[in-house]
Amino acid sequence: MIRHTVVFRLNHPKGSQAEAAFLKAADILIAIPGVEKFEKLSQVSPKNDFSFGFSMEFANQAAYDFYNTHPDHVAFVQGRWIPEVAKFLEIDYVALA
């Protein structure tokens, strides 16, 4: 299992319609085959300047690779993520034995 996570800050003002529209647009990722346990998260720690997070799981590397190249993911990254995200950190985890 691979847990794919990303924390990020948007270019939009906090609480704005543009912020809400971005978060709603991310729902397209839920329907990509292989995506499991998708969550949209609000970051609450004062220890960093990120605002939100996405977390999802994949059964294996093949499912993760399929997601990364899926047209809906690619379109979201190109059309929404790149122009609207100011800063991000992506981390992918596998469980230790």
N, C-alpha and C positions, 0 to 999 in steps of 0.2 A: 504494500500500500504506500502511495505517495501522498503526502499532505502538501498542497500548494497554497502558499499564503503570500499576500502582498499588503503592505501598509502604505498609505499615501495621503497626500494633501492636494486639494484641488486649487485651481486658479480662481474659482468662484467664491464670492462672499459666503460666509457661514450662514446657513439658513435660507439661502436664496433659491429662487425657482430653478436657476441653472444647476445648482448643486443637486436639488431633488431630481431634476431631469436626468442628470448623469447617473445617479444611483438607480433610478428606475430603468434606464437603458441597459444597465448591467444584467438585468433579468434575462436577457437573451442568452447569457452564458449557461444558465440553469438547464436549458433544453438540449445542450450539446451532449450527445451520447457519451457515456463514461464519467460524466461529472456527478459526483456524489457529495452529499452533506454540504452543499453550497450555503455559505453564510455571508451576509453583509453586516459589518461590524462598525460600531462607533468607538473610537479610541478614547480612553478616559484618563490615561496617565499623564501627569505633568512632566514626565521625564523625557519626552521627545515632542517634536512639533508635527507629527502626523495626526490626521483627523479621522481616517477611516481604514478599514481593512476588509479584504475579501479572503475567505478561506474555503477550500474545497478539497475533496479527496478523490483519488483515482486508484483503481484496483491494482494497476501495474504500469510499467513504463510505456507499454503500447497504448494504453488508454490515455495517458498523459500526452504522448506524442500526437495522438489523434486530435486531442483538444487543441494543442498548440497550432496545428495546421488547419483546423476546421475553418471554413469560410466565415462563419459567424464570429468566431474569436478574432480572426484576422481583421474583419471589418470593424469590430468594436475597438480594437487596438488602434487601427489607423484613423477611424472617424471620430472616436471619442477620447480614448486614453491619451494618445500623443498630444492632441491640442488642449486637453482640459486638465491634465495632471501636472502639478507643479514639481512634485518630488515624490519618489517612492522607493521602497525597499522590498525586494522579492526574495522569499526564502522557501525552498522546497525541502521537506523532511521525509526520511524513512525511519522506521523504528529501529532502535538498536537491539541486537540479539541478546 
